[in-house]
Amino acid sequence: MINLRRTIFCVTSLLLIFSFSCKSVPDNVEEGVSVETTPPIEQQAVQLSVPTSPPKIEKLGNFPDIKPSTLKLIENGTLISLKEAASLLRSPDQVYNNQQIILLNVISGIMSIVYPGEKLSWPIPPVDFENNYTAALNSAKKGVYDFSVGTSDFLELALPSLVLITAPSLKNYYLESEASLKDALKLYPESFLANYLLALLFYRQNRDVESMQYFEKAYAIDDSCITMNQIYANCLIRNNKNALADKISKKILQNNPDNIEILKVSAISSFNSGNLQSAEQYVIRVLQQEPDNMEFILLRAKILMKKGEYLNVSSLLDVYSRNNGTDKDYLLLRAELQRDWNKNISAASSTIQTALNLYPDDIDVLLMAAFIMASSGQKIGQKSLRDVLDTVLKKDPNNAFAQELLISEYLNLEDWNSAYNLSFSLINKKNYSTQILLQHIKSCIALKLSSEARNTFILLKNYSVEKNILDLVEVQILIAEGRKAEALNLIQKALSEYSGKIKSNFYYEKSRIASNDDQKLSDLRSSLTANPRNPEALFALYEYYFKKADYRKAQYYLRQVVALNPESKKLAELNAKLDTLIN
């Protein structure tokens, strides 16, 4: 009986001791703080039925002691939200628990990478324990993507991708980064940080449509991040969205007028938008800070080229050539200068041949070659104009400039049907320029489709076209319609209004409706006086003297037309016929 009582007493005592030793730590005692508890009891001989693991407690994420609203501020990642979160976490007595230490270091790390130059104005407690968050930050700062970080919350998903900013050339993590950032956005779709990083990831991969989508969202959340805005503007420029790029850069320059990177963006976007005056001012400001910047020396040359300041262009190109005489843009600009200022088609052809050798598949080089061929009527190397245009249109079937040149080639060859079919197709697809409308009118007139020519002319007048061109086209349509008196009235008005080479075209049109040969001859001679290289007037004089059987004079004018268009088989045949008649 006594032994039974002793056994009951021992069991009861053990249960009481176990109860005290398992009592929970108080809620206000923070993780990492040493708390005194009852020492563990040595296992007794009596086996007790006790739980093998503590009861399951629902944990509120990895930061259970931090308010969710404070975490959201950090996850948002704007400069304002990060500073606000830091202020909420700050302790006046500088005593912090581990969760606060981690988050303050996360805030500081994000600021140092995303907002370089920004930092908190008070000391941040150091981290002296292992954790995924500062480990991911430290890896990113070293230019390494941390693959070992977990995926249990937003910060673990997003922080490793900060390496996108610190190591732009690193590429071995793109798939993991994309998946993690998309998961982060599922947790917090309005996070500036995640939208910015995903936009940057797509930008690095030239996935510009997706990149601009996320840049746009990030910019709508916070438009004050200069580093992001610079990349966003470059992405917009790369996709010909220059107006928005210019707007973004101007906003930054209001508060940062000497920001060299934004000045560069502003210069390029202004140039691409055709605002040469603004572009030149920005370029000058860039060169004041970086006088040896070859990219912007060349950009200034491009601006001056468009302004017709050829002598200054030549000087800048000479400077540039000493640094890089094989750059594609340099060669294109040099060829353009030789063609337009020096009037040296041979030199321009030689320069563009060099460019073709170095950049045989580049569309800009091919188009410049095609333009020189079209204006000179000469081959470059072994390539004909048609060879080059076929190459361009295989690469870019909708290239408007190549299509214009192809239609022009059809018109030169008097292949009216081919010219008409191509221009008609482009107009129907709404893929046309004013030049294509003008070409379509010409083919319509040649095919005696005067009604369609008139309708196309009405469409043309909706666009910005010089008045002398509109007047000339209307004269041509009036003649095609048989309204010669109205055409003559408009010609007489134009001859009194215009001067120089412009008058040459109107004199030629006047010769077409002259009432007698003497008047016709007089008008054609007046046309050549205004422009000695007018091919239509030259060919008309060839026809005039051929009909008069004055073959030597006919050949005199025909040879001038051949010189303007040496690739024309038709002209070569006509000249051979004259040789036979003369001999």
C-alpha positions as CSV (number, residue, x, y, z in Angstrom):
1,M,0.0,0.0,0.0
2,I,2.8,2.3,0.9
3,N,4.6,1.5,-2.4
4,L,1.5,2.3,-4.3
5,R,1.2,5.7,-2.6
6,R,4.9,6.5,-3.4
7,T,4.4,5.7,-7.0
8,I,1.3,8.0,-7.3
9,F,3.2,10.8,-5.6
10,C,6.2,10.5,-8.0
11,V,4.0,10.5,-11.0
12,T,2.0,13.6,-9.8
13,S,5.2,15.5,-9.0
14,L,6.6,14.8,-12.4
15,L,3.5,16.0,-14.1
16,L,3.6,19.3,-12.1
17,I,7.3,19.8,-13.0
18,F,6.6,19.1,-16.7
19,S,3.7,21.6,-16.7
20,F,6.0,24.4,-15.4
21,S,8.9,23.6,-17.7
22,C,6.6,23.8,-20.8
23,K,5.0,27.1,-20.1
24,S,5.1,29.5,-23.2
25,V,7.5,32.4,-23.4
26,P,5.6,35.7,-23.1
27,D,4.5,37.5,-26.3
28,N,6.5,40.6,-25.4
29,V,9.8,38.7,-25.3
30,E,11.4,39.0,-28.6
31,E,13.3,36.4,-30.6
32,G,17.0,36.2,-29.9
33,V,16.6,37.5,-26.3
34,S,17.8,35.1,-23.5
35,V,14.9,33.9,-21.3
36,E,15.3,32.0,-18.0
37,T,13.3,28.7,-17.9
38,T,13.1,25.7,-15.6
39,P,16.1,23.4,-16.3
40,P,15.1,20.2,-18.1
41,I,14.3,17.2,-15.9
42,E,16.3,14.1,-16.3
43,Q,14.2,11.3,-17.9
44,Q,12.7,9.2,-15.1
45,A,12.3,5.5,-15.1
46,V,8.5,5.9,-15.3
47,Q,7.4,6.4,-19.0
48,L,4.8,9.2,-19.4
49,S,2.4,9.7,-22.2
50,V,3.4,13.2,-23.4
51,P,3.2,15.0,-26.8
52,T,6.2,14.2,-29.1
53,S,6.1,17.8,-30.7
54,P,4.7,21.1,-29.6
55,P,1.2,22.1,-30.7
56,K,1.1,23.7,-34.2
57,I,1.0,27.5,-34.1
58,E,-0.1,29.5,-37.2
59,K,2.8,31.8,-38.2
60,L,2.1,35.1,-39.9
61,G,4.8,34.9,-42.6
62,N,8.5,35.4,-41.9
63,F,8.0,38.6,-40.0
64,P,5.2,37.9,-37.6
65,D,6.1,40.8,-35.3
66,I,6.0,43.4,-38.1
67,K,2.8,45.1,-39.1
68,P,1.6,44.0,-42.6
69,S,1.3,47.7,-43.6
70,T,5.0,48.3,-42.9
71,L,6.0,45.2,-44.9
72,K,3.9,46.5,-47.8
73,L,5.8,49.8,-47.8
74,I,9.1,47.9,-48.1
75,E,7.7,45.6,-50.9
76,N,6.5,48.6,-52.8
77,G,10.1,49.8,-53.0
78,T,9.7,53.5,-53.9
79,L,12.0,55.9,-52.2
80,I,9.2,57.5,-50.2
81,S,7.7,54.1,-49.1
82,L,11.2,52.8,-48.1
83,K,11.9,55.9,-45.9
84,E,8.5,55.7,-44.3
85,A,8.9,52.0,-43.5
86,A,12.4,52.7,-42.0
87,S,10.9,55.5,-39.9
88,L,8.2,53.1,-38.6
89,L,10.9,50.5,-37.7
90,R,13.3,52.9,-36.1
91,S,13.8,52.5,-32.4
92,P,14.7,55.6,-30.3
93,D,16.9,53.5,-28.0
94,Q,18.5,51.7,-31.0
95,V,17.4,48.3,-29.6
96,Y,16.0,46.0,-32.3
97,N,14.9,42.4,-32.7
98,N,16.2,40.3,-35.5
99,Q,13.2,40.9,-37.7
100,Q,13.7,44.7,-37.5
101,I,17.4,44.4,-38.1
102,I,16.8,42.3,-41.3
103,L,14.2,44.7,-42.7
104,L,16.2,47.9,-41.9
105,N,19.2,46.3,-43.8
106,V,16.8,45.3,-46.6
107,I,15.6,48.9,-46.9
108,S,19.1,50.3,-46.9
109,G,20.3,47.7,-49.5
110,I,17.4,48.5,-51.9
111,M,18.0,52.2,-51.6
112,S,21.7,51.9,-52.3
113,I,21.0,49.9,-55.5
114,V,17.8,51.4,-56.9
115,Y,18.4,54.9,-55.6
116,P,22.2,55.4,-55.6
117,G,23.3,58.3,-53.5
118,E,20.2,57.9,-51.2
119,K,20.7,56.6,-47.6
120,L,19.0,56.7,-44.2
121,S,20.2,59.5,-42.0
122,W,20.7,57.3,-38.9
123,P,22.8,54.2,-38.2
124,I,21.5,50.8,-39.3
125,P,22.1,47.9,-36.9
126,P,24.5,45.4,-38.3
127,V,23.4,41.8,-39.2
128,D,25.4,39.2,-37.2
129,F,23.3,36.2,-38.0
130,E,22.4,34.2,-41.2
131,N,19.3,35.0,-43.1
132,N,18.0,34.7,-46.7
133,Y,17.3,38.4,-47.1
134,T,20.6,40.1,-46.5
135,A,22.3,37.1,-48.1
136,A,20.4,37.9,-51.3
137,L,21.3,41.6,-51.1
138,N,25.0,40.9,-50.5
139,S,25.1,38.5,-53.5
140,A,23.4,41.1,-55.7
141,K,25.9,43.8,-54.6
142,K,28.7,41.4,-55.7
143,G,27.0,40.9,-59.1
144,V,25.7,37.4,-58.3
145,Y,22.2,36.0,-58.5
146,D,21.4,34.0,-55.3
147,F,19.7,30.8,-56.4
148,S,19.6,29.5,-52.8
149,V,17.1,32.0,-51.5
150,G,13.7,30.6,-50.7
151,T,10.4,31.6,-52.2
152,S,8.2,31.9,-49.1
153,D,7.5,35.6,-49.4
154,F,7.7,38.7,-51.6
155,L,11.2,39.8,-50.5
156,E,12.7,36.3,-51.1
157,L,11.3,36.3,-54.6
158,A,12.3,39.8,-55.5
159,L,15.6,40.6,-53.8
160,P,17.9,38.3,-55.9
161,S,16.9,40.1,-59.1
162,L,18.5,43.4,-57.9
163,V,21.5,41.9,-59.7
164,L,19.9,43.2,-62.9
165,I,21.0,46.7,-61.8
166,T,24.4,45.8,-60.3
167,A,25.6,43.4,-63.0
168,P,23.9,44.3,-66.4
169,S,26.0,41.8,-68.4
170,L,25.2,38.8,-66.2
171,K,22.7,36.5,-68.0
172,N,22.7,33.1,-66.3
173,Y,19.7,33.7,-64.2
174,Y,17.0,35.1,-66.5
175,L,14.6,32.2,-66.4
176,E,14.6,32.0,-62.6
177,S,14.4,35.8,-62.2
178,E,11.4,36.0,-64.5
179,A,9.5,33.3,-62.7
180,S,10.3,34.7,-59.3
181,L,9.4,38.3,-60.2
182,K,6.1,37.2,-61.7
183,D,5.3,35.3,-58.5
184,A,6.2,38.4,-56.5
185,L,3.7,40.4,-58.6
186,K,1.0,37.9,-57.9
187,L,1.6,38.6,-54.2
188,Y,1.7,42.4,-54.7
189,P,0.7,43.6,-58.3
190,E,1.3,47.3,-57.4
191,S,4.9,46.9,-56.3
192,F,7.1,49.5,-58.0
193,L,10.2,47.4,-57.3
194,A,8.9,44.2,-58.9
195,N,7.4,46.0,-61.9
196,Y,10.7,47.9,-62.4
197,L,12.9,44.8,-62.1
198,L,10.7,42.7,-64.5
199,A,10.7,45.6,-67.0
200,L,14.5,45.8,-66.8
201,L,14.8,42.0,-67.2
202,F,12.7,42.1,-70.4
203,Y,14.7,45.2,-71.6
204,R,18.0,43.3,-71.2
205,Q,16.5,40.5,-73.5
206,N,15.2,43.0,-76.1
207,R,11.6,42.0,-75.3
208,D,10.6,45.6,-75.7
209,V,6.8,45.1,-75.9
210,E,6.7,43.4,-72.5
211,S,9.4,45.7,-71.1
212,M,7.4,48.8,-71.9
213,Q,4.3,47.3,-70.4
214,Y,6.0,46.9,-67.0
215,F,8.0,50.2,-67.3
216,E,4.7,52.0,-67.9
217,K,3.2,50.5,-64.7
218,A,6.3,51.2,-62.6
219,Y,6.4,54.8,-63.9
220,A,2.7,55.3,-63.0
221,I,3.5,54.1,-59.5
222,D,6.5,56.3,-59.1
223,D,7.9,58.6,-61.7
224,S,10.8,59.9,-59.6
225,C,13.3,57.1,-60.0
226,I,16.0,58.6,-62.2
227,T,17.9,55.3,-62.9
228,M,14.7,53.6,-64.1
229,N,13.5,56.6,-66.1
230,Q,16.7,56.7,-68.0
231,I,16.3,53.1,-69.1
232,Y,12.6,53.5,-69.8
233,A,13.3,56.5,-72.0
234,N,16.0,54.5,-73.9
235,C,13.5,51.7,-74.4
236,L,11.0,54.2,-75.8
237,I,13.6,55.7,-78.1
238,R,14.5,52.2,-79.3
239,N,10.8,51.8,-80.3
240,N,10.3,55.2,-81.9
241,K,8.2,56.5,-79.0
242,N,10.3,59.7,-78.8
243,A,7.6,62.1,-77.6
244,L,7.1,60.2,-74.3
245,A,10.8,59.7,-74.0
246,D,11.3,63.5,-74.3
247,K,8.6,64.1,-71.8
248,I,10.2,61.8,-69.2
249,S,13.7,63.3,-69.7
250,K,12.4,66.9,-69.5
251,K,10.7,66.1,-66.2
252,I,14.0,64.8,-64.7
253,L,16.0,67.8,-66.1
254,Q,13.8,70.2,-64.2
255,N,15.4,69.1,-60.9
256,N,18.6,67.6,-62.3
257,P,19.7,70.0,-65.2
258,D,23.2,68.6,-65.4
259,N,22.4,64.9,-65.3
260,I,24.6,63.7,-68.2
261,E,22.7,60.5,-68.9
262,I,19.3,62.3,-69.1
263,L,20.9,65.0,-71.3
264,K,21.9,62.2,-73.7
265,V,18.4,60.7,-73.7
266,S,17.0,64.2,-74.4
267,A,19.4,64.8,-77.2
268,I,18.5,61.5,-78.9
269,S,14.8,61.8,-78.4
270,S,14.7,65.4,-79.7
271,F,16.8,64.4,-82.8
272,N,14.5,61.5,-83.5
273,S,11.5,63.7,-83.2
274,G,12.9,66.2,-85.7
275,N,13.4,68.9,-83.1
276,L,16.9,69.9,-84.3
277,Q,17.2,73.1,-82.3
278,S,16.6,71.3,-78.9
279,A,18.7,68.3,-80.0
280,E,21.6,70.6,-80.8
281,Q,21.4,72.4,-77.4
282,Y,21.3,69.1,-75.5
283,V,24.3,67.8,-77.5
284,I,26.3,70.9,-76.8
285,R,25.6,70.4,-73.1
286,V,26.7,66.8,-73.3
287,L,29.9,67.7,-75.1
288,Q,30.7,70.5,-72.5
289,Q,30.9,67.7,-69.9
290,E,32.3,65.0,-72.2
291,P,34.2,66.8,-75.0
292,D,35.7,63.6,-76.4
293,N,32.4,61.7,-76.6
294,M,32.5,60.3,-80.1
295,E,28.9,59.2,-80.2
296,F,27.7,62.8,-79.6
297,I,30.3,64.3,-81.9
298,L,28.7,62.2,-84.6
299,L,25.2,63.1,-83.5
300,R,26.1,66.8,-83.8
301,A,27.3,66.1,-87.3
302,K,24.0,64.5,-88.1
303,I,22.1,67.5,-86.8
304,L,24.3,69.9,-88.8
305,M,23.8,67.8,-91.9
306,K,20.1,68.2,-91.6
307,K,20.6,71.9,-91.2
308,G,22.8,72.0,-94.3
309,E,25.9,73.2,-92.5
310,Y,28.1,71.0,-94.6
311,L,31.5,72.6,-93.8
312,N,31.0,72.0,-90.1
313,V,29.8,68.5,-90.8
314,S,33.0,67.8,-92.7
315,S,35.2,69.0,-89.9
316,L,33.3,66.9,-87.3
317,L,33.6,63.8,-89.5
318,D,37.3,64.4,-89.9
319,V,37.6,64.4,-86.1
320,Y,35.4,61.3,-85.8
321,S,37.3,59.3,-88.5
322,R,40.5,59.6,-86.5
323,N,38.8,57.5,-83.8
324,N,36.7,55.1,-85.9
325,G,36.7,55.3,-89.6
326,T,34.7,52.1,-90.1
327,D,31.6,52.9,-87.9
328,K,28.4,52.4,-89.8
329,D,26.8,55.7,-89.0
330,Y,30.0,57.5,-89.9
331,L,30.2,55.9,-93.3
332,L,26.5,56.7,-94.0
333,L,27.0,60.3,-93.1
334,R,30.2,60.6,-95.1
335,A,28.5,59.1,-98.2
336,E,25.5,61.5,-97.7
337,L,27.9,64.5,-97.5
338,Q,29.8,63.4,-100.6
339,R,26.5,63.1,-102.5
340,D,24.8,66.3,-101.4
341,W,27.7,68.7,-100.7
342,N,30.6,67.5,-102.8
343,K,28.3,66.3,-105.6
344,N,30.7,63.5,-106.0
345,I,28.6,60.4,-106.7
346,S,31.7,58.3,-107.4
347,A,33.1,59.1,-104.0
348,A,29.7,58.5,-102.3
349,S,29.5,55.1,-104.1
350,S,32.9,54.2,-103.0
351,T,32.1,55.0,-99.4
352,I,28.9,53.1,-99.4
353,Q,30.7,50.1,-101.1
354,T,33.0,50.1,-98.0
355,A,29.9,50.1,-95.8
356,L,28.3,47.3,-97.8
357,N,31.5,45.2,-97.4
358,L,31.5,45.8,-93.6
359,Y,27.7,45.6,-93.0
360,P,26.3,43.6,-96.0
361,D,23.0,42.8,-94.3
362,D,22.3,46.1,-92.6
363,I,19.1,47.7,-93.8
364,D,20.3,51.3,-93.3
365,V,23.4,50.7,-95.4
366,L,21.3,48.9,-98.1
367,L,18.8,51.8,-98.3
368,M,21.6,54.4,-98.6
369,A,23.1,52.3,-101.4
370,A,19.7,52.1,-103.1
371,F,19.2,55.8,-102.8
372,I,22.5,56.6,-104.4
373,M,21.9,54.1,-107.2
374,A,18.4,55.6,-107.8
375,S,19.7,59.1,-107.9
376,S,22.7,58.3,-110.1
377,G,21.4,55.5,-112.2
378,Q,24.6,53.6,-111.5
379,K,25.4,50.2,-109.9
380,I,27.5,50.0,-106.8
381,G,29.9,47.1,-107.1
382,Q,28.1,44.3,-108.8
383,K,24.8,45.1,-107.2
384,S,21.9,46.7,-109.2
385,L,19.2,48.9,-107.6
386,R,16.7,46.0,-108.0
387,D,19.1,43.6,-106.2
388,V,19.5,45.8,-103.2
389,L,15.7,46.6,-103.0
390,D,14.9,42.9,-103.2
391,T,17.3,42.2,-100.3
392,V,15.7,45.0,-98.2
393,L,12.1,43.9,-98.8
394,K,12.9,40.3,-98.0
395,K,14.1,41.4,-94.6
396,D,11.4,44.1,-94.1
397,P,8.5,43.6,-96.5
398,N,6.8,46.8,-95.2
399,N,9.8,49.1,-95.5
400,A,8.1,52.3,-96.9
401,F,11.3,53.8,-98.2
402,A,12.3,50.7,-100.1
403,Q,8.8,50.5,-101.6
404,E,9.0,54.1,-102.7
405,L,12.3,53.4,-104.4
406,L,10.9,50.3,-106.1
407,I,7.9,52.2,-107.4
408,S,10.3,54.9,-108.6
409,E,12.3,52.3,-110.5
410,Y,9.1,51.0,-112.1
411,L,8.2,54.5,-113.2
412,N,11.7,55.1,-114.6
413,L,11.4,51.9,-116.6
414,E,7.9,53.0,-117.7
415,D,6.5,49.9,-116.2
416,W,3.3,51.7,-115.3
417,N,1.3,48.6,-114.4
418,S,3.8,47.4,-111.8
419,A,4.1,50.9,-110.3
420,Y,0.3,51.2,-110.2
421,N,-0.2,47.8,-108.6
422,L,2.3,48.3,-105.8
423,S,1.2,51.9,-105.0
424,F,-2.5,50.9,-105.1
425,S,-1.8,48.0,-102.7
426,L,0.0,50.2,-100.3
427,I,-2.7,52.9,-100.3
428,N,-5.4,50.3,-99.7
429,K,-3.4,49.0,-96.7
430,K,-3.0,52.5,-95.3
431,N,0.8,52.0,-95.6
432,Y,1.8,54.9,-97.6
433,S,3.7,58.2,-97.6
434,T,3.0,61.4,-99.6
435,Q,5.7,60.3,-102.0
436,I,3.7,57.1,-102.7
437,L,0.6,59.1,-103.3
438,L,2.5,61.2,-105.8
439,Q,3.9,58.1,-107.5
440,H,0.4,56.6,-107.7
441,I,-1.0,59.8,-109.4
442,K,1.8,59.6,-112.0
443,S,1.1,55.9,-112.8
444,C,-2.7,56.7,-113.0
445,I,-2.0,59.5,-115.5
446,A,0.2,57.2,-117.6
447,L,-2.6,54.6,-117.6
448,K,-5.2,57.2,-118.5
449,L,-7.0,56.7,-115.1
450,S,-7.6,60.4,-114.7
451,S,-10.6,60.0,-112.3
452,E,-8.5,57.9,-109.9
453,A,-5.6,60.4,-110.2
454,R,-8.0,63.2,-109.2
455,N,-9.3,61.2,-106.2
456,T,-5.7,60.5,-105.1
457,F,-4.9,64.2,-105.4
458,I,-7.8,65.0,-103.1
459,L,-6.3,62.6,-100.5
460,L,-2.8,64.1,-101.0
461,K,-4.1,67.6,-100.1
462,N,-4.9,66.3,-96.6
463,Y,-1.2,66.1,-95.9
464,S,1.6,68.7,-95.6
465,V,2.9,69.0,-99.1
466,E,4.6,72.1,-100.6
467,K,2.3,74.3,-102.6
468,N,4.5,74.2,-105.7
469,I,4.2,70.4,-105.8
470,L,0.4,70.5,-105.4
471,D,0.2,73.1,-108.2
472,L,2.3,71.0,-110.5
473,V,0.3,67.8,-109.9
474,E,-3.0,69.6,-110.4
475,V,-1.7,71.0,-113.8
476,Q,-0.8,67.4,-114.8
477,I,-4.2,66.1,-113.8
478,L,-6.0,68.9,-115.6
479,I,-4.0,68.1,-118.8
480,A,-4.9,64.4,-118.4
481,E,-8.6,65.4,-118.0
482,G,-8.4,67.5,-121.2
483,R,-9.0,70.8,-119.3
484,K,-6.1,72.6,-121.1
485,A,-7.4,76.1,-120.6
486,E,-7.6,75.7,-116.8
487,A,-4.2,74.0,-116.9
488,L,-2.7,77.0,-118.8
489,N,-4.2,79.5,-116.4
490,L,-2.7,77.7,-113.4
491,I,0.7,77.4,-115.2
492,Q,0.8,81.2,-115.9
493,K,0.0,81.9,-112.3
494,A,2.8,79.5,-111.1
495,L,5.4,81.0,-113.5
496,S,4.8,84.4,-112.0
497,E,4.9,83.0,-108.4
498,Y,7.8,80.7,-108.5
499,S,11.5,81.0,-109.5
500,G,14.6,78.9,-110.2
501,K,14.3,75.1,-110.9
502,I,10.6,75.1,-109.9
503,K,9.7,77.1,-113.0
504,S,11.4,74.4,-115.2
505,N,8.7,71.9,-114.5
506,F,5.9,74.3,-115.3
507,Y,7.5,75.3,-118.6
508,Y,7.7,71.6,-119.5
509,E,4.0,71.2,-118.8
510,K,3.2,74.3,-120.8
511,S,5.1,72.8,-123.8
512,R,2.8,69.8,-123.7
513,I,-0.2,71.9,-124.4
514,A,1.5,74.4,-126.8
515,S,-0.6,75.3,-129.8
516,N,2.3,75.1,-132.3
517,D,5.9,73.9,-132.7
518,D,7.5,77.3,-132.2
519,Q,5.7,77.7,-128.9
520,K,6.6,74.2,-127.8
521,L,10.3,74.7,-128.6
522,S,10.3,78.0,-126.8
523,D,8.8,76.5,-123.7
524,L,11.2,73.5,-123.7
525,R,14.2,75.8,-124.0
526,S,12.9,77.9,-121.1
527,S,12.5,74.8,-119.1
528,L,16.2,73.9,-119.6
529,T,17.3,77.4,-118.9
530,A,15.7,77.1,-115.4
531,N,17.1,73.5,-115.0
532,P,19.5,72.2,-117.6
533,R,19.2,68.7,-116.1
534,N,15.4,68.4,-116.4
535,P,15.1,64.8,-117.9
536,E,11.6,65.3,-119.2
537,A,12.5,68.5,-121.1
538,L,15.7,66.9,-122.5
539,F,13.7,63.8,-123.7
540,A,11.0,66.0,-125.2
541,L,13.6,67.9,-127.2
542,Y,15.1,64.6,-128.4
543,E,11.6,63.6,-129.6
544,Y,11.1,67.1,-131.2
545,Y,14.3,66.8,-133.3
546,F,13.8,63.2,-134.0
547,K,10.5,64.0,-135.7
548,K,12.2,66.7,-137.6
549,A,14.8,64.1,-138.7
550,D,17.5,66.2,-137.2
551,Y,19.2,63.1,-135.7
552,R,22.4,64.8,-134.5
553,K,20.5,67.3,-132.4
554,A,18.2,64.5,-131.3
555,Q,21.2,62.5,-130.1
556,Y,22.7,65.5,-128.4
557,Y,19.7,65.7,-126.1
558,L,19.2,62.0,-125.8
559,R,22.8,61.4,-124.6
560,Q,22.1,63.9,-121.7
561,V,19.1,61.8,-120.7
562,V,21.2,58.6,-120.9
563,A,23.8,60.2,-118.6
564,L,21.1,60.8,-116.0
565,N,19.8,57.3,-116.3
566,P,22.6,55.0,-117.6
567,E,20.9,51.8,-116.6
568,S,17.9,52.3,-118.8
569,K,17.8,49.7,-121.5
570,K,15.1,51.6,-123.4
571,L,17.3,54.7,-123.6
572,A,20.3,52.6,-124.7
573,E,18.2,51.1,-127.5
574,L,17.1,54.5,-128.7
575,N,20.7,55.8,-128.7
576,A,21.8,52.8,-130.7
577,K,19.1,53.4,-133.2
578,L,20.3,57.0,-133.6
579,D,23.8,55.8,-134.2
580,T,22.6,53.7,-137.0
581,L,20.6,56.5,-138.6
582,I,23.5,59.0,-138.3
583,N,26.0,56.5,-139.8
